[in-house]
Every structure is written in C-alpha cells, then in structure tokens.
Amino acid sequence: MHTHLMPDRMPRWADKFGYGGFIHLDHHRKGWARMMQDSKFFREINENCWDPEVRINEYLEFDTQVQVICTIPVLFAYWAKPKDCLEISEFLNDHIAEIVQKYPKQYVGLGTVPMQDAELAVQELHRIKEIGLVGIQIGSNVNNKNLNEAEFFSIFETCSKLGLAVMVHPWNMMGKKHMERYWLPWLVGMPAETSRAMCSMIFGGVLERLPGLRVNFVHSGGAFLPTIGRVEHGFNCRPDLVAIDNPVNPREYLGKFWVDCITHDPLMLEYVLKLQGSKRVTLGTDYPFPLGDLEIGKFITEMELDESIIEDIFCNATLEWLNLTKEQFLQ
C-alpha cells in the first residue's frame, strides 16, 4: 500500500511556467534516469520507478500481486503557484489512473492535490474520484504549515464525504538544512515529520471531527508510536498547552488510524501490532527506493506470527483502509 511511481516523461514545467524548482528526468542510460531539479541532481532512478510491467514482474518474486501506487513526494509542488500545481497534479493523477485502468488486477491508485489552495484541491478530489483513484497521498506539512490548520480542513472533510482514503508521507523535513550529513533528513527527519503530522491531526481535532476519515501514516507512524508515552504524558501534565483544541487523550486514537509495517525491525513491529492491532497495520514497502522494504514482507513471514495476523497485514488491513474487497483482484 506504499509504493512510488512516476511517468517516464515529464514536461519541462519550468519552461512552461516561467520559474524553476520542478523535477524533470534525464534518461542518461538504458533503464536509468536522473531526477533533476533544474540543473541540480536529486536522485537516480531505475525503470522500475516508471515501467508498470517491470514492477509487476519484480513483485511476483515475492508472491505479491497488487501495488498501491502514488507519486514521489518531491513532485508535490506545494510551493508552486496554485494553478500550476493543479496542472501538475492533473498530469500525475491522469498517468496513475491510466495504469490502474490498464492493469486493474495489479494496481490501485492514490492521487495528489494542490494542498496550498483548498478550493483547487477540493476540485481535484472530485475529479480523482471520477477517474477511479481511491484516495490521495499528502505531505506531512504544507509549506511548513501543520495539517491541523483550518485552511486544510475542507480537504479532509471532502475526502471523508467522498470516501477517499488519505496517506500521509513525510517530506520537506524540519531542520533539514542543519543536518544534511549522514542522510539525517531521511533517518531522523522523516520519523519526526510523521509524528508531527499525527500530533497535529490529533491535537488539532481533525480526527475527532472526522471519525470516518481513513488515514494511513507511513513508515509505521514514524516516531509517534514509540513516543506515545511521552505524548500522552505531555497531554496530561500540560493540558493548558496540549489539550487546547481537543480534550481527548491521544492514546484513545490508537487503532483509529492505520500505519504501514515498515519498521525494519521485528521487535518494533511486535510493539506496533500491540498498540494498533493487526487490522490497522498495512503492508508498506516504499518500493522501489532503497530505504524501503524491498524484500516484500520477508521479515514478517519469519516472525512466527499467527496466519490471521499475517493475512491482516498482507491484505485485510489495506483493503479496509481503501474500502476495497478481495474479489476485485481475484483472477
């Protein structure tokens, strides 16, 4: 339920819009491309980042049939002019919808929206529903604004009304410029970003006001679940600072949202399962990027878990999050 994909050809948005900062691809050798942000190198990617048939074959090695696909967070373009971001979102969403339509037994799609403009985002949410996507992926913050800000509520409210799932992915990591060495933005910043998003949505009352909103926080919820004791203690000892918008203890929300299983650590996954229950832990991979679980589910099958728990992680939890059924994917 957590994989990334992009088109193999991207328009030169900078040329079209008249300003820079956008990603384009440099296909410098067969099967590989450089993601370039203007003239700056961002990341080298393999054809499994854009070729749906290559991905299907790679997944079969791990007995996995279905992939939930969404864009790469660096393509969100929340910083761009809203109408330009809408055009980019439409382009990316149409591409994902085409793949889902061509391979309905192998792919499920999540869209992206211009979070910096709620009116345009809501407009695209309705179109996302029409073209067959089942939810959206959003960032952990929007131009450094937390997800509890009032301007974003109509987006979440529309997702709830339309039955669209939400996947929250860390990006634009806080403190990044102060810890570039050792890959710390990805190792330290990403888990913190996810906790930031979760605390914001809980303390800000988003989850309380929209109990039907189906939200999944990737990377097993980042730093939130391992620090729930501290978060709860802060809520109890300083309600004047923490409980100002929502009086409900944050621990009460465990099991009311989903997280994926990407812990890279069996002991941590056992802890997550105890807090969340297996029906709220989904099979994430972060495929095809190296920090993900690229041996899909292997460490889970080696944990000697009950078959019912494994089945929940491998499919049931994701199906419930996305409001889908197994029958939709049977050959």
ZABALUM-957977 format. One line per field, with one value per residue (C-alpha): residue number from 1; residue in one letter; z, x negated, y negated. Coordinates in nm, 4 decimals, always signed. Each point is the difference from the previous one (the first is absolute). Layout:
BEGIN
i <- (NUM:...) .
aa <- (a:...) .
c3 <- (Z:...) .
c1 <- (X:...) .
c2 <- (Y:...) .
***
This chain:
BEGIN
i <- (1:2:3:4:5:6:7:8:9:10:11:12:13:14:15:16:17:18:19:20:21:22:23:24:25:26:27:28:29:30:31:32:33:34:35:36:37:38:39:40:41:42:43:44:45:46:47:48:49:50:51:52:53:54:55:56:57:58:59:60:61:62:63:64:65:66:67:68:69:70:71:72:73:74:75:76:77:78:79:80:81:82:83:84:85:86:87:88:89:90:91:92:93:94:95:96:97:98:99:100:101:102:103:104:105:106:107:108:109:110:111:112:113:114:115:116:117:118:119:120:121:122:123:124:125:126:127:128:129:130:131:132:133:134:135:136:137:138:139:140:141:142:143:144:145:146:147:148:149:150:151:152:153:154:155:156:157:158:159:160:161:162:163:164:165:166:167:168:169:170:171:172:173:174:175:176:177:178:179:180:181:182:183:184:185:186:187:188:189:190:191:192:193:194:195:196:197:198:199:200:201:202:203:204:205:206:207:208:209:210:211:212:213:214:215:216:217:218:219:220:221:222:223:224:225:226:227:228:229:230:231:232:233:234:235:236:237:238:239:240:241:242:243:244:245:246:247:248:249:250:251:252:253:254:255:256:257:258:259:260:261:262:263:264:265:266:267:268:269:270:271:272:273:274:275:276:277:278:279:280:281:282:283:284:285:286:287:288:289:290:291:292:293:294:295:296:297:298:299:300:301:302:303:304:305:306:307:308:309:310:311:312:313:314:315:316:317:318:319:320:321:322:323:324:325:326:327:328:329:330:331) .
aa <- (m:h:t:h:l:m:p:d:r:m:p:r:w:a:d:k:f:g:y:g:g:f:i:h:l:d:h:h:r:k:g:w:a:r:m:m:q:d:s:k:f:f:r:e:i:n:e:n:c:w:d:p:e:v:r:i:n:e:y:l:e:f:d:t:q:v:q:v:i:c:t:i:p:v:l:f:a:y:w:a:k:p:k:d:c:l:e:i:s:e:f:l:n:d:h:i:a:e:i:v:q:k:y:p:k:q:y:v:g:l:g:t:v:p:m:q:d:a:e:l:a:v:q:e:l:h:r:i:k:e:i:g:l:v:g:i:q:i:g:s:n:v:n:n:k:n:l:n:e:a:e:f:f:s:i:f:e:t:c:s:k:l:g:l:a:v:m:v:h:p:w:n:m:m:g:k:k:h:m:e:r:y:w:l:p:w:l:v:g:m:p:a:e:t:s:r:a:m:c:s:m:i:f:g:g:v:l:e:r:l:p:g:l:r:v:n:f:v:h:s:g:g:a:f:l:p:t:i:g:r:v:e:h:g:f:n:c:r:p:d:l:v:a:i:d:n:p:v:n:p:r:e:y:l:g:k:f:w:v:d:c:i:t:h:d:p:l:m:l:e:y:v:l:k:l:q:g:s:k:r:v:t:l:g:t:d:y:p:f:p:l:g:d:l:e:i:g:k:f:i:t:e:m:e:l:d:e:s:i:i:e:d:i:f:c:n:a:t:l:e:w:l:n:l:t:k:e:q:f:l:q) .
c3 <- (+0.0000:-0.0118:-0.3263:-0.2194:-0.3757:-0.2485:-0.3763:-0.2115:-0.1737:+0.1886:-0.1594:+0.0530:+0.2424:+0.0528:-0.3681:+0.0018:+0.3246:-0.0209:+0.3287:+0.1348:+0.2746:-0.1851:-0.0638:-0.3469:-0.1115:-0.1782:-0.1614:-0.0058:-0.0511:-0.0832:+0.2861:+0.2180:+0.0362:+0.2089:+0.1821:-0.0485:+0.1833:-0.2573:-0.0394:+0.3433:+0.0285:+0.2402:-0.0399:-0.2538:-0.0616:-0.1794:-0.2528:+0.2810:+0.1058:-0.3184:-0.1874:+0.1297:-0.1570:+0.1507:+0.3382:-0.0401:-0.0757:+0.2909:+0.2401:-0.1158:+0.1491:+0.3395:-0.0803:-0.0045:-0.2540:+0.0824:+0.0430:+0.1296:-0.1973:+0.0661:-0.1120:+0.1528:+0.2639:-0.1702:-0.2803:+0.2303:-0.1014:+0.2953:-0.0246:-0.3586:-0.1106:+0.0803:-0.3570:-0.1165:+0.2758:-0.1042:-0.3564:+0.1260:+0.2257:-0.2906:-0.2130:+0.2722:+0.0918:-0.3602:-0.0407:+0.3081:-0.1061:-0.3416:+0.1630:+0.2311:-0.2961:-0.2009:+0.2883:+0.2313:+0.1719:+0.0774:+0.0833:+0.2280:-0.0253:+0.2412:-0.1359:+0.0962:+0.0440:+0.0318:+0.3785:-0.0033:-0.1415:+0.1618:-0.2639:-0.2820:+0.2075:+0.0607:-0.3710:-0.0816:+0.2679:-0.1839:-0.3257:+0.1742:+0.1041:-0.3554:-0.1640:+0.2305:+0.2641:+0.3545:+0.2052:+0.0213:+0.1280:+0.1829:+0.1663:+0.3740:-0.0249:-0.2651:-0.0409:+0.3705:+0.1032:+0.2155:-0.1146:+0.2727:-0.1565:-0.0731:-0.3678:-0.0525:+0.1759:-0.3071:-0.1813:+0.2711:+0.0264:-0.3739:+0.0170:+0.2743:-0.1937:-0.3229:+0.1759:-0.1091:+0.2132:+0.1064:+0.0196:+0.1856:-0.1138:+0.1582:-0.2142:+0.0258:+0.3184:+0.2834:+0.0766:-0.3266:-0.0761:+0.3419:-0.0359:-0.3606:+0.0925:+0.0584:-0.1785:+0.3235:-0.1674:-0.1033:+0.3147:+0.2644:-0.1757:-0.1638:+0.3191:+0.1757:-0.2882:+0.0222:+0.3742:-0.0663:-0.2430:+0.2331:+0.3048:-0.2047:-0.1288:+0.3453:+0.2143:-0.2665:+0.0092:-0.3643:+0.0847:+0.2699:-0.2308:-0.2880:+0.1540:-0.3422:-0.1525:-0.0854:+0.0518:-0.0342:+0.1294:-0.1735:+0.1396:+0.2809:+0.1306:+0.0274:+0.3502:+0.1241:+0.1285:+0.1657:+0.1869:+0.0761:+0.3721:-0.0141:-0.2196:+0.2398:+0.3034:-0.1556:-0.0634:+0.3652:+0.1710:-0.2161:-0.1353:-0.0082:-0.2838:-0.1636:+0.0462:-0.1117:-0.3140:+0.0802:+0.3526:-0.1025:+0.1170:-0.3037:+0.1062:-0.0719:-0.3732:-0.0146:-0.2370:-0.1551:-0.2698:-0.2036:-0.0193:-0.2320:+0.1123:-0.1058:+0.3232:-0.1284:+0.3479:+0.1157:+0.3635:-0.1008:-0.2191:+0.2955:+0.2043:-0.2785:-0.0307:+0.3765:-0.0177:-0.3266:-0.0514:-0.3220:-0.1790:+0.0122:-0.1263:-0.3778:-0.2302:-0.0894:-0.2033:-0.1238:-0.3189:-0.2038:+0.2274:+0.1986:+0.3434:-0.0485:+0.0612:-0.3349:+0.1064:+0.0225:+0.3284:+0.0463:+0.3577:+0.0908:-0.1234:+0.2158:+0.3220:+0.0780:+0.0143:-0.0187:-0.3562:+0.0699:+0.0995:-0.3116:-0.2175:+0.1659:-0.0713:-0.3503:-0.1228:+0.2406:+0.1666:-0.3324:-0.1525:+0.2928:-0.0123:-0.3718:+0.0231:-0.2517:-0.0080:-0.0824:-0.2732:-0.2033:-0.0493:-0.0455:-0.3383) .
c1 <- (+0.0000:-0.3002:-0.1914:-0.1111:+0.0258:-0.0432:+0.0368:-0.3056:+0.0396:+0.0617:+0.0808:-0.2548:+0.2242:-0.2611:+0.0160:+0.3798:+0.0518:-0.2975:-0.1704:-0.2056:-0.0041:+0.1820:-0.1236:-0.0736:-0.1634:-0.3316:-0.0008:-0.3782:-0.0308:+0.2271:+0.2326:-0.1171:+0.0760:-0.1158:+0.2629:-0.1122:+0.1275:-0.0897:-0.3753:-0.0404:-0.0181:+0.2617:+0.0012:-0.0711:+0.2901:+0.0418:+0.2677:+0.1940:+0.0905:+0.2024:+0.0545:+0.3138:-0.0886:-0.3490:+0.1584:+0.2564:-0.2758:-0.2162:+0.2945:+0.0758:-0.3335:+0.1597:+0.3418:+0.1522:+0.2680:+0.1293:-0.1828:+0.1469:-0.1807:-0.0448:-0.2369:-0.3365:+0.0333:-0.2580:+0.2570:+0.2710:-0.0932:+0.1852:-0.2375:+0.1046:+0.2743:+0.3286:+0.1304:-0.3363:+0.0053:+0.3522:-0.1193:-0.2864:+0.2397:+0.2363:-0.2878:-0.1249:+0.3499:+0.0948:-0.3167:+0.0744:+0.3641:-0.1118:-0.2186:+0.2824:+0.2393:-0.2499:-0.0958:+0.3062:-0.1075:-0.3500:+0.0312:+0.1996:-0.0581:-0.0328:+0.0007:-0.1632:+0.1626:-0.1144:+0.0161:-0.1025:+0.3430:+0.2926:+0.2513:-0.2119:-0.0825:+0.3692:+0.0656:-0.2667:+0.1298:+0.3312:-0.1848:-0.2236:+0.3110:+0.1365:-0.3147:-0.0137:-0.2578:+0.0890:-0.1775:-0.2823:-0.3535:-0.0886:-0.3105:-0.0607:+0.0105:+0.0952:-0.2625:-0.0800:+0.3644:+0.1329:+0.2916:+0.2318:+0.0132:+0.3564:-0.0761:-0.0509:+0.3134:+0.2241:-0.2436:+0.0277:+0.3743:+0.0394:-0.2100:+0.2283:+0.3167:-0.1305:-0.1346:-0.3566:-0.2825:-0.2938:-0.3644:-0.2317:-0.3635:-0.2876:-0.1668:-0.1570:-0.1655:-0.0327:-0.3579:-0.1250:-0.2479:-0.1605:-0.0592:-0.0823:-0.2883:+0.0466:+0.3402:+0.1511:+0.3013:+0.1158:-0.1113:+0.0984:+0.2154:+0.2491:+0.1066:+0.0330:+0.2051:+0.2505:+0.0413:+0.0443:+0.2827:+0.1677:-0.0171:+0.1308:+0.2993:+0.0777:-0.0561:+0.1567:+0.3181:-0.0031:+0.0433:+0.2549:+0.2165:-0.0260:+0.0230:+0.0734:-0.3230:-0.2261:-0.3600:-0.3175:-0.3344:-0.2961:-0.3288:+0.2030:+0.1015:-0.3571:-0.0891:+0.3599:+0.0674:-0.3430:+0.0563:+0.3729:-0.0823:-0.1730:+0.2732:+0.2701:-0.1942:-0.0335:+0.3732:+0.0661:-0.2536:+0.0415:+0.3556:-0.0229:-0.2505:+0.0997:+0.3748:+0.1077:+0.1865:+0.0899:+0.0594:-0.0321:-0.3077:-0.2214:-0.0226:+0.3724:-0.0761:-0.2172:+0.1698:+0.2104:-0.2571:-0.2224:-0.3789:-0.2119:-0.2386:-0.3311:-0.1981:-0.2975:+0.0125:+0.2129:+0.0013:+0.1305:+0.2674:+0.1117:+0.0340:+0.1934:+0.2345:+0.0659:+0.0932:+0.1915:+0.1314:-0.0698:+0.3030:-0.1626:-0.3465:-0.0400:-0.2657:-0.2231:-0.3183:-0.1073:-0.0915:-0.2101:-0.2176:-0.2905:+0.1212:+0.3150:+0.0790:-0.1133:+0.0308:+0.3731:+0.1343:-0.2913:-0.0804:+0.3695:+0.0251:-0.3037:+0.1567:+0.2131:+0.3174:+0.3445:+0.1196:+0.2960:-0.2349:-0.2114:+0.3108:+0.1148:-0.3347:-0.0338:+0.3469:+0.2938:-0.1145:-0.0743:+0.3301:+0.1906:-0.2031:+0.0720:+0.3575:-0.0719:+0.0716:-0.2135:+0.2439:-0.1036:-0.3454:+0.0721:-0.1130) .
c2 <- (+0.0000:-0.2309:-0.0077:-0.2871:-0.0420:-0.2822:-0.0485:+0.0786:-0.3357:-0.3221:-0.3346:-0.2745:-0.1833:-0.2716:-0.0916:-0.0014:-0.1909:-0.2341:+0.0874:+0.2870:+0.2598:+0.2777:+0.3540:+0.1361:+0.3244:+0.0431:+0.3471:+0.0225:+0.3791:+0.2914:+0.0867:-0.2875:-0.3695:-0.2901:-0.2027:-0.3581:-0.3059:-0.2626:+0.0666:+0.1646:+0.3791:+0.1401:+0.3799:+0.2736:+0.2353:+0.3310:+0.0916:+0.1694:-0.3525:-0.0542:+0.3293:+0.1786:+0.3366:+0.0038:-0.0649:+0.2780:+0.2510:-0.1150:+0.0305:+0.3546:+0.1072:-0.0694:+0.1513:-0.3474:-0.0814:-0.3496:-0.3299:-0.3248:-0.2696:-0.3702:-0.2695:-0.0865:-0.2743:-0.2217:-0.0389:-0.1442:-0.3585:-0.1530:-0.2943:-0.0828:-0.2379:+0.1772:+0.0255:+0.1314:+0.2616:+0.0954:+0.0610:+0.2154:+0.1914:+0.0628:+0.1280:+0.2382:+0.1174:+0.0708:+0.2050:+0.2126:+0.0420:+0.1280:+0.2660:+0.1070:+0.0257:+0.2062:+0.2315:+0.0095:+0.3224:-0.1271:-0.3703:-0.2281:-0.3744:-0.2912:-0.3543:-0.3271:-0.3424:-0.3636:-0.0163:-0.3663:-0.0932:+0.1806:-0.1042:+0.1428:+0.3070:+0.0734:-0.0463:+0.2595:+0.2378:+0.0268:+0.0703:+0.2563:+0.1874:-0.0115:+0.1402:+0.3007:-0.0859:+0.1042:-0.2644:-0.2487:-0.0224:-0.3219:-0.1374:-0.0201:-0.3780:-0.2517:-0.2693:+0.0464:-0.0333:+0.2835:+0.2116:-0.1301:-0.3478:-0.1043:-0.0552:+0.3753:+0.1218:-0.0195:+0.2315:+0.2656:-0.0542:+0.0569:+0.3169:+0.1272:-0.0845:+0.1558:+0.3086:-0.0729:+0.1381:-0.2190:+0.1052:-0.2387:+0.0111:-0.1952:-0.2597:-0.3490:+0.1215:-0.2485:-0.0930:+0.1479:-0.2764:+0.0503:+0.3754:+0.0798:+0.2324:+0.3733:+0.0017:-0.1317:-0.1660:+0.3485:+0.1845:-0.2571:-0.2588:+0.2350:+0.1821:-0.3361:-0.1422:+0.2831:-0.0518:-0.3707:+0.0759:+0.2494:-0.2257:-0.2914:+0.1952:+0.1412:-0.3094:-0.2216:+0.2057:+0.1123:+0.3677:-0.0838:-0.2114:+0.2482:+0.3478:+0.1520:-0.1316:+0.2948:-0.1133:+0.2077:-0.1300:+0.1629:+0.1321:+0.1589:-0.3397:-0.1242:-0.1177:-0.0250:+0.3522:+0.0446:-0.3285:+0.0308:+0.0178:-0.3369:-0.1482:+0.1190:-0.1199:-0.3440:-0.0029:+0.0882:-0.2237:-0.3117:-0.0002:-0.3781:+0.0384:+0.3290:+0.0509:-0.3466:+0.1144:+0.3605:+0.1358:+0.3672:+0.1915:+0.0791:+0.3650:+0.0296:-0.0272:+0.3118:+0.2414:-0.2767:-0.0752:+0.2301:+0.0241:+0.2100:+0.2731:-0.1579:+0.0300:+0.2046:+0.1524:+0.2964:-0.1170:-0.3412:+0.1570:+0.2147:-0.3189:-0.1733:+0.2981:-0.0088:-0.3685:+0.0014:+0.3503:+0.1883:-0.1447:-0.3432:+0.0988:+0.0123:+0.1448:-0.2928:+0.0262:-0.3477:+0.1881:-0.0611:-0.2160:+0.1493:-0.1131:+0.2068:+0.3669:+0.1345:+0.3671:-0.0447:+0.1352:+0.2431:-0.0977:+0.0272:+0.3585:+0.0842:-0.1352:+0.3067:-0.2080:+0.1589:+0.0458:-0.2281:-0.2835:+0.0506:-0.0052:-0.3224:-0.1673:+0.1431:-0.0959:-0.0389:-0.3219:-0.1682:+0.1100:-0.1511:-0.3230:-0.0393:+0.1331:+0.2772:+0.3731:+0.3027:+0.0970:-0.3060:+0.1511:+0.3681:+0.1284) .
***
